[in-house]
């Protein structure tokens, strides 16, 4: 199969291939995101970094996290004043889409952010696949952020594109499917309801998909989990070396962003039935060494990420009640699987979308 988009070696989106442009029209091409339209599907791919201090203003490339809420001018300027240390604080990176040093800077970024979302809320009824964090991270590694490429939601642009190809005909609803990837232990595909969906119905769809695809997702499980463990051990080693602890309560006072990372490693391990001894470096190393002995969790619902906090930031409930959106779902993908099994992962996501939003339950995994 010919490639539909260009992605670099870190899984960041670079641009469309001629093959994609034979199937989708390019609606907008900016330094910060691209938009492509098919028959009933829209593809919205981020190009800029999600990191507030990773930008090239002269080239019109901004550091915008499209999966966060708009800050006030006061908050955006406080964010800018706190950089680069602010990237270690969840108060900033977990809440605000961008930083701005001046009012003009704020207006430019707000305009770009608003243009991004106009392709979701302002479009005719479509199924909109969004990969908001698939842009490259160009920020050099330093003591604050030793692994900047980890901030890319790697391979999500390719998976969103594969998903978009599976839908044909007309739709009468405006649905957003937001696709992300991560390195934490947990389900291969973690479905976030964003506080918008019927959780009982969603659980039924997720259970059927898990039953259908569980065995196929065990292929190469040992290699993928060992790759994941290697990445996480390097991250944990840096945090431990810098702060002398991996205890989440202590890290909260030192770096709330690193506390978040350690907490999610622990949370993911618990999903696999693995407890960490005393939250020590040796305890995490022992726990991660046992990860490859467990079965992969194929498809889950809000095991790590529900998306509900981000949904409130984006005002998605209000968008639904006002008719600007008919529904939305968040998909978090285990990064080793996103890289190695994009076709299979895209197939599962497409079937989930068809089953939940359009009532089609012809599961191909059986």
Legacy VTK file of the C-alpha trace (Angstrom):
# vtk DataFile Version 3.0
C-alpha trace
ASCII
DATASET POLYDATA
POINTS 366 float
0.000 0.000 0.000
1.345 3.411 -0.949
2.022 5.868 1.836
-0.646 8.553 2.230
1.404 11.009 4.267
5.031 11.686 5.057
6.092 11.066 8.662
9.627 11.465 9.962
11.597 8.864 11.917
9.971 10.025 15.170
6.459 9.591 13.790
5.753 13.299 13.344
3.572 14.462 10.482
5.497 16.227 7.702
2.996 16.568 4.849
0.726 14.773 2.357
1.896 12.456 -0.385
0.519 12.727 -3.934
-1.431 9.552 -3.173
-3.426 11.300 -0.435
-4.186 14.240 -2.709
-5.761 11.933 -5.282
-8.336 10.940 -2.641
-8.682 14.076 -0.512
-8.766 17.737 -1.391
-6.536 20.108 0.564
-8.839 22.621 2.242
-6.195 24.553 4.175
-2.409 24.330 4.448
-0.781 26.392 7.199
2.573 26.149 9.021
0.625 24.891 12.048
-1.940 22.435 10.654
-3.318 20.928 7.445
-6.924 20.137 6.510
-8.038 17.567 3.925
-11.570 16.719 2.841
-13.011 13.523 1.457
-16.582 12.613 0.643
-17.907 12.549 4.204
-14.670 12.818 6.165
-12.369 15.639 7.184
-8.760 15.110 8.235
-7.202 17.717 10.546
-3.493 17.214 11.231
-1.353 19.359 13.520
2.058 20.463 12.256
3.333 22.714 15.039
4.806 21.626 18.350
2.553 21.351 21.383
5.324 22.939 23.506
4.906 26.627 24.222
8.632 27.431 23.885
9.112 25.455 20.655
8.281 27.870 17.863
9.641 29.859 14.939
7.626 33.060 14.889
9.348 34.406 11.774
8.125 31.335 9.882
4.673 31.605 11.433
5.168 28.353 13.388
3.797 28.642 16.916
3.931 26.431 19.987
0.236 25.595 20.350
-1.365 22.680 22.137
-4.637 22.329 20.234
-5.904 19.925 22.893
-6.035 22.542 25.645
-8.280 25.491 26.408
-7.647 29.093 25.397
-5.868 31.066 28.135
-6.806 34.614 28.984
-4.290 37.253 27.898
-3.162 37.516 31.526
-2.626 33.763 31.839
-0.871 33.528 28.460
1.554 36.268 29.461
2.168 34.641 32.847
2.900 31.403 30.988
5.405 33.188 28.743
7.078 34.839 31.728
7.457 31.452 33.428
9.108 29.752 30.449
11.140 27.634 30.141
10.486 26.337 33.670
6.749 26.386 32.946
7.018 23.241 30.827
7.571 21.319 34.083
4.293 22.584 35.549
0.897 20.987 34.939
-0.643 24.312 35.968
0.535 25.634 32.603
0.954 22.709 30.201
-2.114 20.905 31.506
-4.431 23.885 31.151
-3.354 26.400 28.518
-3.042 26.035 24.747
-0.226 28.572 24.363
1.920 31.268 25.938
2.167 34.835 24.642
4.707 37.532 25.411
2.662 40.412 24.021
-0.918 41.215 23.106
-0.044 40.947 19.400
1.503 37.526 19.978
-1.652 36.486 21.812
-3.906 37.596 18.959
-1.838 35.727 16.353
-1.974 32.473 18.300
-5.626 32.866 19.210
-6.423 33.370 15.531
-4.529 30.210 14.565
-6.208 28.215 17.345
-9.647 29.500 16.285
-8.971 28.635 12.646
-8.060 25.089 13.694
-11.368 24.572 15.490
-13.402 26.318 12.795
-12.685 23.229 10.691
-14.541 21.139 13.267
-17.377 23.287 14.599
-17.911 25.314 11.458
-17.974 22.531 8.899
-20.942 20.822 7.309
-21.868 17.445 8.870
-18.741 15.347 8.629
-16.731 12.780 10.475
-13.628 14.726 11.529
-10.493 12.788 12.407
-8.139 15.036 14.364
-4.507 14.435 15.346
-3.728 17.605 17.345
-0.291 16.546 18.620
1.257 14.925 15.537
3.484 17.923 14.698
7.231 17.675 15.141
9.043 18.911 18.248
12.178 20.841 17.330
13.117 21.958 20.826
16.594 20.655 21.725
16.999 18.276 24.623
18.091 19.828 27.910
17.870 19.152 31.630
14.264 20.364 31.734
13.135 18.139 28.882
15.690 15.413 28.126
13.442 13.571 25.652
11.579 16.259 23.691
10.565 13.878 20.894
8.412 12.021 23.437
6.082 15.035 23.324
5.035 14.092 19.779
1.936 11.911 19.583
3.903 9.751 17.183
2.292 7.950 14.236
-1.169 9.393 14.937
-1.347 11.305 11.659
-0.867 8.080 9.724
-3.522 6.272 11.748
-6.007 9.147 11.426
-5.449 9.104 7.665
-5.994 5.344 7.441
-9.200 5.716 9.462
-10.452 8.499 7.201
-10.110 6.270 4.137
-12.552 3.706 5.507
-15.668 5.897 5.486
-17.778 6.592 2.397
-21.149 8.106 1.558
-22.842 10.951 3.364
-23.231 11.523 7.077
-25.781 13.730 8.792
-23.818 14.332 11.976
-20.696 16.277 12.955
-18.471 13.881 14.907
-14.929 14.556 16.166
-12.488 11.673 16.687
-9.376 12.959 18.475
-6.393 10.613 18.147
-3.354 10.509 20.463
-0.495 8.160 21.393
1.594 7.543 24.496
4.304 5.307 26.013
2.583 4.333 29.256
1.500 0.756 30.027
-2.198 0.210 29.440
-4.575 -0.774 26.649
-3.385 -0.796 23.072
-6.402 1.431 22.399
-7.883 3.409 25.293
-11.230 5.023 24.466
-12.051 8.272 26.255
-15.723 9.232 26.466
-14.981 12.955 27.072
-17.955 13.035 29.441
-20.234 13.107 26.384
-21.014 9.493 25.544
-23.400 6.869 26.892
-20.861 4.903 28.928
-22.979 1.738 29.129
-23.343 1.626 25.358
-19.680 2.497 24.851
-18.621 -0.259 27.255
-20.646 -2.725 25.190
-18.891 -1.682 21.966
-15.465 -1.729 23.638
-16.106 -5.192 25.101
-17.065 -6.583 21.685
-13.956 -5.094 20.087
-11.730 -6.437 22.857
-13.210 -9.893 22.421
-12.762 -9.706 18.648
-9.200 -8.398 18.561
-7.632 -9.561 21.829
-5.749 -12.511 20.350
-4.462 -10.599 17.319
-3.114 -7.853 19.578
-0.929 -10.363 21.431
1.317 -10.670 18.365
4.766 -9.185 19.089
3.522 -8.240 22.590
6.848 -9.110 24.238
8.876 -6.921 21.876
6.491 -3.967 22.161
6.360 -4.079 25.954
10.148 -4.350 26.206
10.544 -1.355 23.888
8.100 0.544 26.094
9.952 -0.469 29.251
13.281 0.736 27.800
11.820 4.159 27.034
10.222 4.472 30.458
13.332 3.350 32.342
15.366 6.063 30.625
12.736 8.623 31.628
12.526 7.376 35.218
16.318 7.318 35.512
16.480 10.986 34.531
13.753 11.975 36.993
15.382 9.997 39.808
18.822 11.402 39.044
17.465 14.952 39.005
15.226 14.830 42.080
16.424 11.815 44.054
12.921 10.390 44.305
10.117 8.795 42.314
7.495 9.267 45.014
4.591 11.147 43.480
3.824 13.197 46.602
7.388 14.522 46.714
7.553 15.104 42.951
4.427 17.267 43.116
6.478 19.926 44.885
9.415 19.593 42.452
7.884 19.050 39.023
4.162 18.400 38.654
4.742 17.336 35.041
7.216 14.635 36.106
4.851 13.645 38.910
2.176 13.152 36.243
4.500 10.921 34.194
5.491 8.723 37.130
1.883 8.480 38.279
0.781 7.217 34.868
3.565 4.643 34.688
2.357 3.335 38.059
-1.302 3.484 37.010
-0.580 1.596 33.784
1.368 -1.111 35.601
-1.519 -1.593 38.025
-3.830 -2.202 35.069
-1.595 -5.176 34.287
-1.738 -6.390 37.896
1.798 -5.213 38.692
2.505 -3.315 41.918
5.561 -1.091 42.341
7.516 -1.584 45.544
7.745 1.644 47.543
7.895 3.839 44.418
11.670 3.423 44.307
13.802 3.288 41.168
14.531 -0.389 41.818
10.838 -1.007 42.387
9.888 0.519 39.027
12.684 -1.354 37.269
11.475 -4.658 38.697
7.847 -3.875 37.827
8.640 -2.887 34.243
10.740 -6.025 33.774
7.593 -8.053 34.490
5.416 -6.170 32.009
6.348 -8.440 29.088
5.054 -11.442 31.052
1.488 -10.092 31.046
-1.094 -10.199 28.270
-1.722 -7.058 26.281
-4.973 -5.263 27.080
-6.468 -4.736 23.631
-9.270 -2.196 23.854
-10.366 -0.432 27.041
-12.582 2.436 28.146
-11.008 5.289 30.133
-8.385 2.995 31.658
-5.768 5.765 31.603
-7.484 8.683 29.902
-11.167 9.599 30.020
-10.667 12.956 28.284
-13.234 14.545 30.611
-10.933 17.253 31.959
-9.853 18.335 28.471
-13.475 18.187 27.348
-14.355 20.798 29.956
-11.458 23.001 28.838
-12.639 22.814 25.234
-16.275 23.364 26.190
-17.376 20.290 24.253
-20.614 19.833 26.191
-21.631 23.367 25.256
-20.658 22.702 21.627
-22.972 19.684 21.599
-25.869 21.474 23.295
-25.577 24.406 20.861
-25.540 22.128 17.819
-21.957 22.840 16.762
-21.009 19.219 17.436
-23.061 16.029 17.548
-20.526 13.862 19.337
-16.853 13.253 20.043
-14.527 10.536 21.252
-10.880 10.481 22.312
-8.574 7.638 21.288
-5.257 7.006 23.050
-2.967 4.469 21.358
0.028 2.635 22.785
2.904 4.105 20.783
4.792 0.869 19.938
1.573 -0.524 18.443
0.835 2.742 16.638
4.207 2.474 14.915
4.212 -1.234 14.109
0.515 -2.027 13.588
-1.087 1.108 12.089
-3.458 -0.744 9.745
-4.786 -2.992 12.502
-5.130 -0.105 14.965
-6.928 2.031 12.369
-9.300 -0.836 11.594
-10.277 -1.140 15.266
-10.811 2.608 15.634
-12.909 2.806 12.470
-15.083 -0.077 13.648
-15.550 1.576 17.035
-16.644 4.831 15.379
-19.027 3.005 13.029
-20.477 0.888 15.836
-21.004 3.654 18.395
-21.962 6.632 16.251
-23.595 4.950 13.256
-24.922 1.682 14.662
-22.795 -0.574 12.435
-21.439 -3.595 14.293
-19.927 -5.720 11.552
-16.688 -6.460 13.414
-13.950 -7.775 11.138
-11.789 -9.084 13.956
-13.930 -12.157 14.526
LINES 1 367
366 0 1 2 3 4 5 6 7 8 9 10 11 12 13 14 15 16 17 18 19 20 21 22 23 24 25 26 27 28 29 30 31 32 33 34 35 36 37 38 39 40 41 42 43 44 45 46 47 48 49 50 51 52 53 54 55 56 57 58 59 60 61 62 63 64 65 66 67 68 69 70 71 72 73 74 75 76 77 78 79 80 81 82 83 84 85 86 87 88 89 90 91 92 93 94 95 96 97 98 99 100 101 102 103 104 105 106 107 108 109 110 111 112 113 114 115 116 117 118 119 120 121 122 123 124 125 126 127 128 129 130 131 132 133 134 135 136 137 138 139 140 141 142 143 144 145 146 147 148 149 150 151 152 153 154 155 156 157 158 159 160 161 162 163 164 165 166 167 168 169 170 171 172 173 174 175 176 177 178 179 180 181 182 183 184 185 186 187 188 189 190 191 192 193 194 195 196 197 198 199 200 201 202 203 204 205 206 207 208 209 210 211 212 213 214 215 216 217 218 219 220 221 222 223 224 225 226 227 228 229 230 231 232 233 234 235 236 237 238 239 240 241 242 243 244 245 246 247 248 249 250 251 252 253 254 255 256 257 258 259 260 261 262 263 264 265 266 267 268 269 270 271 272 273 274 275 276 277 278 279 280 281 282 283 284 285 286 287 288 289 290 291 292 293 294 295 296 297 298 299 300 301 302 303 304 305 306 307 308 309 310 311 312 313 314 315 316 317 318 319 320 321 322 323 324 325 326 327 328 329 330 331 332 333 334 335 336 337 338 339 340 341 342 343 344 345 346 347 348 349 350 351 352 353 354 355 356 357 358 359 360 361 362 363 364 365
